[in-house]
């Protein structure tokens, strides 16, 4: 099995499209590595712009099905963040035969595989800065545990991190907390937990008190850490990206000190020397994020009003077999995301793709749902047609239409 994987590792695929560059790589285990193989997907928004940072989106335990939970390199919402700040978007997926620690312990080989993938992507894309660019870490469950450990191992390389559940082994260990605090004290962090994880009947309650302890100890020392409780969720990611993505955008363009909010009353507090170390107060980067944080804390989602949504772009071509290929680029608002695509053919609604009102805008592992992925849409009609495209955000606000895209008769 290993020789086959090694050949695949050498055959890095590079797909060029109008919407950036998509690269894929398989890294086989070597030496004492404990994972079976690692798959990496990397999206670069603009080949003409240098990469300033790498957003690493790390899934949780178990081998997630790519069909149900594809990498966020195919996600227009995460792409919008990466594009806005000239970041690479990287999604690792580790396959193991046994337990989660066969990948989410960096010493299991996942750290080596990550650094190897970054080096390979830098060479393949001719973007040498990708190899050493700083990181923004997003982790879910076991991915949070991995991210926390990577912060202690690479404290000078991490710009910010968000943990969605997890970390019970790390934050429950006083020795790890003592090591984590100096590494993360000045690092913008956002802890996101589901309300239903806070009750003993939840199978994920095991992480609630360790996280709360870690939060209190960090805040007591004046750390830049916030905590968001999703009132609708248990352990799934649900709509939490609606705050996490703007949080990352804010810390990339703002400077500490930020602002403080009361985790009980949801009211903001003026940051000063007397409350800087108050563990009741969560840190957030600016007042705009405080507004999102407060709304999400109450409702478990956001409802943007009067957003300025840009029109998508759309192209329509016939391939060699006569099938029409519709390719498109969408840049949703960071606090509104993407719920629905509407494609009109010859002035009539032809397809409506995405999730229904009230449903979550991402999968439980924060991947793009079917119909909302950056992949072509096909039409096997032989007749001439003209198409336009609009998209809806989480609240149902609709974008302006794309410019019409036409194809002649086959």
Phi and psi in degrees as a GROMACS rama.xvg file:
@    title "Ramachandran Plot"
@    xaxis  label "Phi"
@    yaxis  label "Psi"
@TYPE xy
-61.1295  -42.4344  UNK-2
-58.6867  -38.1156  UNK-3
-63.015  -45.1739  UNK-4
-64.5356  -34.6592  UNK-5
-64.3959  -40.2946  UNK-6
-62.2832  -43.576  UNK-7
-62.3293  -35.8245  UNK-8
-64.0932  -33.0577  UNK-9
-75.7844  -22.5261  UNK-10
-96.595  59.8089  UNK-11
-58.2505  131.981  UNK-12
-95.1127  142.288  UNK-13
-129.852  114.412  UNK-14
-109.443  119.58  UNK-15
-98.4528  134.843  UNK-16
-145.922  173.366  UNK-17
-60.7501  -36.0206  UNK-18
-93.0445  71.6487  UNK-19
75.8211  -162.968  UNK-20
-122.204  135.875  UNK-21
-116.213  125.462  UNK-22
-121.499  145.289  UNK-23
-134.229  145.527  UNK-24
-149.169  139.424  UNK-25
-109.844  126.554  UNK-26
-110.944  120.346  UNK-27
-82.7047  161.837  UNK-28
-73.186  152.742  UNK-29
-136.536  156.539  UNK-30
54.0276  -118.047  UNK-31
-96.0012  9.87615  UNK-32
-57.1279  142.423  UNK-33
-107.453  -9.8581  UNK-34
-82.3199  160.485  UNK-35
-77.8043  -50.6585  UNK-36
-162.92  160.578  UNK-37
-122.205  132.69  UNK-38
-109.33  134.05  UNK-39
-124.75  133.968  UNK-40
-120.628  132.207  UNK-41
-132.847  131.357  UNK-42
-118.652  131.183  UNK-43
-114.703  122.29  UNK-44
-71.1865  -35.892  UNK-45
-150.277  109.868  UNK-46
-61.1503  -19.068  UNK-47
-84.5103  -13.8774  UNK-48
-105.036  136.609  UNK-49
-66.4445  147.141  UNK-50
-77.1681  122.677  UNK-51
-93.6265  -24.9679  UNK-52
-162.577  165.666  UNK-53
-120.185  121.116  UNK-54
-86.1471  114.878  UNK-55
-103.491  114.585  UNK-56
-105.296  100.643  UNK-57
-106.559  116.786  UNK-58
-67.5358  174.045  UNK-59
-90.1592  -160.146  UNK-60
-72.0468  168.31  UNK-61
76.2564  159.962  UNK-62
-85.8829  96.9457  UNK-63
-63.7802  139.768  UNK-64
-73.9898  121.202  UNK-65
-61.5512  -26.3383  UNK-66
-68.1044  -39.7736  UNK-67
-89.3957  -31.2081  UNK-68
-131.969  70.2486  UNK-69
-68.8096  161.901  UNK-70
-63.3942  150.884  UNK-71
-73.6425  -0.803486  UNK-72
-64.3439  -14.7525  UNK-73
-100.524  12.5782  UNK-74
-105.098  119.946  UNK-75
-66.4676  -29.0429  UNK-76
-68.4921  -51.0953  UNK-77
-66.5563  -34.2275  UNK-78
-61.2858  -35.686  UNK-79
-62.2172  -41.1115  UNK-80
-63.4626  -47.4151  UNK-81
-61.7297  -41.2869  UNK-82
-65.7839  -43.1762  UNK-83
-61.5423  -32.4922  UNK-84
-118.258  17.9227  UNK-85
54.6463  49.1521  UNK-86
-107.569  150.122  UNK-87
-81.3567  149.28  UNK-88
-114.596  117.991  UNK-89
-122.368  129.179  UNK-90
-124.904  104.694  UNK-91
-83.2621  151.242  UNK-92
-141.206  114.969  UNK-93
-101.685  132.502  UNK-94
-105.903  131.321  UNK-95
-131.495  159.677  UNK-96
-91.5216  -25.0486  UNK-97
-122.734  -115.776  UNK-98
-92.2764  169.644  UNK-99
-61.5692  -32.0597  UNK-100
-70.9159  -3.13405  UNK-101
-74.4991  -6.03999  UNK-102
-137.546  -34.494  UNK-103
-84.7741  1.94324  UNK-104
-90.6812  115.294  UNK-105
-52.2201  -29.7237  UNK-106
-75.5463  -6.81419  UNK-107
-72.8192  -9.39235  UNK-108
119.314  -11.5082  UNK-109
-67.4042  -34.1238  UNK-110
-64.5107  -45.8944  UNK-111
-60.9572  -42.8555  UNK-112
-63.6474  -40.8313  UNK-113
-61.7652  -48.883  UNK-114
-64.5987  -36.2806  UNK-115
-64.7923  -42.917  UNK-116
-64.2993  -43.1463  UNK-117
-61.4458  -40.8113  UNK-118
-64.6023  -42.4378  UNK-119
-66.7029  -43.5188  UNK-120
-63.9809  -38.5947  UNK-121
-60.9701  -40.9641  UNK-122
-72.651  -45.586  UNK-123
-65.5881  -39.7184  UNK-124
-85.8694  -4.54235  UNK-125
57.4846  41.4738  UNK-126
-123.439  78.1551  UNK-127
-58.7125  -26.4097  UNK-128
-66.4326  -19.1776  UNK-129
-62.8647  -31.404  UNK-130
-63.6914  -36.5908  UNK-131
-118.32  9.61738  UNK-132
-65.1023  149.779  UNK-133
-69.9816  167.104  UNK-134
-117.373  147.026  UNK-135
-112.459  125.575  UNK-136
-106.56  124.665  UNK-137
-115.349  128.305  UNK-138
-134.974  143.239  UNK-139
-116.954  123.136  UNK-140
58.2006  -113.34  UNK-141
-60.2766  -28.2623  UNK-142
-68.8345  -29.405  UNK-143
-66.8193  -41.8488  UNK-144
-60.121  -43.7986  UNK-145
-62.31  -44.2473  UNK-146
-63.9895  -42.2988  UNK-147
-60.3976  -41.6718  UNK-148
-67.6606  -36.5477  UNK-149
-66.7214  -30.064  UNK-150
-64.3789  -41.6055  UNK-151
-70.4444  -25.5665  UNK-152
-88.9836  -25.9986  UNK-153
-135.673  56.9362  UNK-154
-61.8066  -29.3797  UNK-155
-84.5917  -4.28758  UNK-156
-104.159  -14.2733  UNK-157
-94.5722  130.352  UNK-158
-92.4932  -34.9923  UNK-159
-168.106  162.724  UNK-160
-150.993  150.063  UNK-161
-132.607  130.245  UNK-162
-111.635  124.981  UNK-163
-106.34  91.1444  UNK-164
72.2504  -179.125  UNK-165
84.6092  -163.472  UNK-166
69.8216  15.6635  UNK-167
-65.1525  -36.2798  UNK-168
-69.1752  -40.7122  UNK-169
-73.5209  -54.7836  UNK-170
-73.6741  -15.8751  UNK-171
-84.0074  -3.23681  UNK-172
-105.051  112.008  UNK-173
-56.1265  -34.7177  UNK-174
-66.4281  -39.8185  UNK-175
-68.5322  -41.9232  UNK-176
-59.8063  -38.851  UNK-177
-65.1125  -30.2423  UNK-178
-81.9643  -33.438  UNK-179
-73.2655  -39.0582  UNK-180
-57.1528  -52.1669  UNK-181
-65.1848  -28.3205  UNK-182
-74.7785  -29.7316  UNK-183
-111.733  1.06759  UNK-184
-57.7128  -39.8949  UNK-185
-102.568  11.3116  UNK-186
-95.5879  125.305  UNK-187
-62.1035  120.233  UNK-188
-127.452  147.776  UNK-189
-133.691  116.257  UNK-190
-93.4504  125.47  UNK-191
-122.505  120.582  UNK-192
-129.298  154.233  UNK-193
-86.021  143.973  UNK-194
-57.111  -38.3816  UNK-195
-75.6063  -7.75848  UNK-196
-79.1014  -13.7358  UNK-197
-86.2658  0.30828  UNK-198
-108.886  144.98  UNK-199
-59.3122  -23.3915  UNK-200
-74.2401  -13.0609  UNK-201
-76.5953  139.152  UNK-202
-68.0402  -14.8505  UNK-203
-104.68  9.45615  UNK-204
-60.0807  -23.6116  UNK-205
-56.0045  -25.1376  UNK-206
-95.5526  -9.03996  UNK-207
-65.7693  -54.3521  UNK-208
-68.2407  -40.9245  UNK-209
-56.7688  -43.3338  UNK-210
-63.805  -44.188  UNK-211
-62.1246  -39.6088  UNK-212
-63.7008  -44.6154  UNK-213
-62.4368  -42.1487  UNK-214
-61.5668  -47.7232  UNK-215
-61.4184  -42.8538  UNK-216
-67.3786  -38.4442  UNK-217
-65.9238  -46.6728  UNK-218
-67.6088  -34.0468  UNK-219
-59.4114  -28.0349  UNK-220
-97.5928  12.3989  UNK-221
79.7871  24.8518  UNK-222
-71.8267  154.051  UNK-223
-88.2633  75.3236  UNK-224
-132.49  134.279  UNK-225
-114.524  161.393  UNK-226
-133.756  128.199  UNK-227
-121.632  124.889  UNK-228
-106.858  118.969  UNK-229
-81.0286  113.849  UNK-230
-70.7504  -14.0465  UNK-231
-101.968  -8.31518  UNK-232
-112.636  159.74  UNK-233
-103.739  -98.3883  UNK-234
-108.064  -10.2838  UNK-235
-72.54  159.076  UNK-236
-74.3734  -30.5304  UNK-237
48.6378  -131.236  UNK-238
-97.5419  17.3735  UNK-239
-61.2168  -23.4709  UNK-240
-60.0734  -23.1572  UNK-241
-64.4191  -21.5675  UNK-242
-103.35  -38.3673  UNK-243
-63.0027  -45.707  UNK-244
-63.6954  -48.0925  UNK-245
-61.9932  -32.734  UNK-246
-59.7838  -47.8832  UNK-247
-60.8476  -42.6775  UNK-248
-60.8716  -40.9871  UNK-249
-66.0259  -42.5695  UNK-250
-72.8051  -22.1651  UNK-251
-74.8385  -20.8674  UNK-252
-120.193  0.841466  UNK-253
-118.687  171.886  UNK-254
-123.056  146.973  UNK-255
-59.2975  143.5  UNK-256
-93.889  -21.9332  UNK-257
79.6169  -149.865  UNK-258
-142.685  167.219  UNK-259
-119.199  145.849  UNK-260
-131.212  146.452  UNK-261
-80.8125  120.688  UNK-262
-71.8377  -13.6891  UNK-263
-96.1604  -51.3697  UNK-264
-86.8348  -14.4793  UNK-265
67.9465  15.023  UNK-266
-94.315  147.122  UNK-267
-84.3346  155.542  UNK-268
-128.524  144.307  UNK-269
-69.797  129.369  UNK-270
-75.6839  124.958  UNK-271
-149.528  176.466  UNK-272
-62.1217  -28.3973  UNK-273
-75.9287  -29.0108  UNK-274
-113.906  4.95006  UNK-275
-58.0489  -29.7523  UNK-276
-109.853  19.9074  UNK-277
-82.5401  116.696  UNK-278
-71.3441  -10.8008  UNK-279
-75.4382  -21.1122  UNK-280
-100.095  129.467  UNK-281
-94.7835  146.419  UNK-282
-92.1669  137.451  UNK-283
-138.179  152.947  UNK-284
-71.0343  -28.9454  UNK-285
-163.805  175.071  UNK-286
-67.4677  -30.7472  UNK-287
-62.379  -41.9438  UNK-288
-69.9099  -33.2601  UNK-289
-59.095  -43.2497  UNK-290
-60.0604  -46.4519  UNK-291
-63.8825  -43.3932  UNK-292
-59.2139  -43.9487  UNK-293
-67.0587  -45.2851  UNK-294
-63.9002  -44.0447  UNK-295
-66.8312  -38.5998  UNK-296
-60.782  -30.4677  UNK-297
-87.5773  -34.6918  UNK-298
-119.49  -13.3356  UNK-299
76.5644  7.75924  UNK-300
-162.542  -177.093  UNK-301
-123.014  158.201  UNK-302
-134.364  77.8028  UNK-303
-60.3997  137.754  UNK-304
-115.276  137.714  UNK-305
53.0228  47.6782  UNK-306
-73.1246  153.082  UNK-307
-96.9905  86.8686  UNK-308
-89.2553  128.335  UNK-309
-76.9102  149.828  UNK-310
-67.2146  139.007  UNK-311
-71.3577  166.212  UNK-312
-105.24  150.014  UNK-313
-146.225  135.332  UNK-314
-126.607  148.634  UNK-315
-133.018  123.73  UNK-316
-138.35  155.71  UNK-317
-97.7346  135.798  UNK-318
-84.8705  -174.881  UNK-319
-63.159  -22.6406  UNK-320
-92.9807  -0.952551  UNK-321
92.9259  -1.4018  UNK-322
-77.0509  135.883  UNK-323
-81.445  129.755  UNK-324
-110.706  119.239  UNK-325
-102.222  117.745  UNK-326
-117.432  149.399  UNK-327
-154.008  160.515  UNK-328
-128.939  131.679  UNK-329
-127  136.12  UNK-330
-123.826  86.3577  UNK-331
-71.0689  160.175  UNK-332
-66.0145  142.99  UNK-333
-63.7831  -31.8428  UNK-334
-94.944  5.15564  UNK-335
-119.587  -25.7754  UNK-336
61.7744  -155.392  UNK-337
-138.619  122.461  UNK-338
-109.378  -38.5507  UNK-339
-146.815  143.785  UNK-340
-108.419  136  UNK-341
-121.957  120.253  UNK-342
-112.055  123.192  UNK-343
-101.702  135.45  UNK-344
-118.771  120.156  UNK-345
54.5943  40.096  UNK-346
84.1632  -2.77898  UNK-347
-116.194  142.784  UNK-348
-60.2009  121.176  UNK-349
-104.839  -46.3751  UNK-350
-140.097  140.347  UNK-351
-126.262  115.485  UNK-352
-118.917  148.967  UNK-353
130.655  -150.018  UNK-354
-112.729  153.526  UNK-355
-76.7604  158.478  UNK-356
-54.9026  135.87  UNK-357
92.3268  -20.2612  UNK-358
-81.9725  161.581  UNK-359
-72.9886  148.257  UNK-360
-86.0146  -1.16832  UNK-361
-140.67  167.545  UNK-362
-73.0592  173.165  UNK-363
-60.9931  -20.3198  UNK-364
-103.112  17.0416  UNK-365
65.4583  37.5305  UNK-366
-105.841  159.589  UNK-367
-70.4954  132.365  UNK-368
-68.9723  164.997  UNK-369
-59.0135  136.581  UNK-370
95.8097  -15.9279  UNK-371
-117.818  26.327  UNK-372
-104  154.542  UNK-373
-77.5232  75.6795  UNK-374
-144.426  150.801  UNK-375
-62.5731  151.323  UNK-376
-109.365  134.485  UNK-377
-109.909  153.261  UNK-378
-138.708  121.091  UNK-379
-90.4659  11.2332  UNK-380
-65.8073  141.047  UNK-381
-92.7449  -7.28874  UNK-382
-82.8958  160.797  UNK-383
-72.4084  144.245  UNK-384
-146.511  157.191  UNK-385
-124.809  132.271  UNK-386
-119.503  149.533  UNK-387
-134.946  159.418  UNK-388
-134.858  135.804  UNK-389
-128.405  165.552  UNK-390
-135.286  155.009  UNK-391
-112.749  141.554  UNK-392
-88.1624  -173.239  UNK-393
-58.7348  -30.5046  UNK-394
-91.9417  -0.324397  UNK-395
90.3792  4.90027  UNK-396
-66.0445  135.933  UNK-397
-106.415  139.365  UNK-398
-75.7165  163.706  UNK-399
-63.2228  158.045  UNK-400
-75.4929  154.546  UNK-401
-67.6194  165.814  UNK-402
-63.1812  144.547  UNK-403
-59.8283  142.533  UNK-404
-122.391  124.161  UNK-405
-118.234  150.549  UNK-406
-132.588  143.083  UNK-407
-78.5224  175.657  UNK-408
-64.5767  144.22  UNK-409
